[in-house]
Amino acid sequence: MSTDNVQSIDSRLESYRASLAAARSNGEQASARKLEQQIAELLEFQGRHPEISQAPSAFEVFCDLNPADINCRVYDD
């Protein structure tokens, strides 16, 4: 991972909120709902992991919230 793309959770939330405001003002209902979901999930992740400041990927958030999902399973050899 390149350090150029490292973003904090707070800055990611700020970006999502700005995009949400734009989607709402443009009447883009589907985009607004998706952004609301992303904000809620990231806030939940942040609440579960207050020690982490670097924004996780969408997949990391998904697996944190859905550890039993087949795509999130980790097998030890």
C-alpha positions in Angstrom: 0.0 0.0 0.0 1.3 3.4 -0.9 1.6 5.9 1.9 0.3 8.6 -0.6 -3.2 7.0 -0.3 -3.3 6.6 3.5 -6.3 8.4 4.9 -7.5 8.8 8.4 -11.0 7.6 9.4 -11.9 11.2 10.3 -10.9 12.5 6.8 -12.7 9.6 5.1 -15.9 10.4 7.1 -15.5 14.1 6.1 -15.2 13.1 2.5 -18.3 10.8 2.7 -20.3 13.6 4.4 -19.4 16.1 1.7 -20.3 13.6 -1.0 -23.6 12.8 0.8 -24.5 16.5 0.9 -23.8 16.8 -2.8 -25.8 13.7 -3.6 -28.8 15.0 -1.6 -28.6 18.4 -3.2 -28.6 16.7 -6.7 -31.5 14.5 -5.8 -29.4 11.3 -6.1 -31.3 9.1 -3.7 -29.5 5.9 -4.3 -26.1 7.5 -3.9 -27.2 9.2 -0.7 -28.5 5.9 0.8 -25.2 4.2 -0.1 -23.1 7.0 1.5 -25.3 7.0 4.6 -24.6 3.3 4.9 -20.9 3.7 4.4 -20.8 6.5 7.1 -22.8 4.3 9.6 -20.5 1.3 9.0 -17.3 3.3 9.3 -18.6 4.9 12.5 -19.4 1.4 13.9 -15.9 0.2 12.9 -14.4 3.3 14.6 -16.4 2.6 17.7 -15.2 -1.0 17.8 -11.5 -0.1 17.1 -10.8 3.3 18.7 -7.1 2.5 18.6 -7.1 2.5 14.7 -6.8 5.9 13.1 -6.0 4.8 9.5 -9.2 4.3 7.4 -9.8 0.7 6.6 -10.8 -0.5 3.1 -14.5 -1.2 2.4 -13.7 -4.9 2.5 -12.1 -4.6 6.0 -15.1 -2.8 7.3 -17.4 -5.5 5.8 -15.5 -8.3 7.3 -15.3 -6.6 10.7 -19.1 -6.3 10.6 -19.7 -9.8 9.0 -16.9 -12.1 10.3 -18.9 -15.2 9.4 -19.2 -14.3 5.8 -17.5 -16.9 3.6 -15.4 -14.2 2.0 -14.0 -13.1 5.4 -13.0 -16.5 6.8 -9.3 -17.0 7.6 -7.9 -20.5 7.6 -4.8 -21.5 9.4 -2.7 -24.1 7.6 
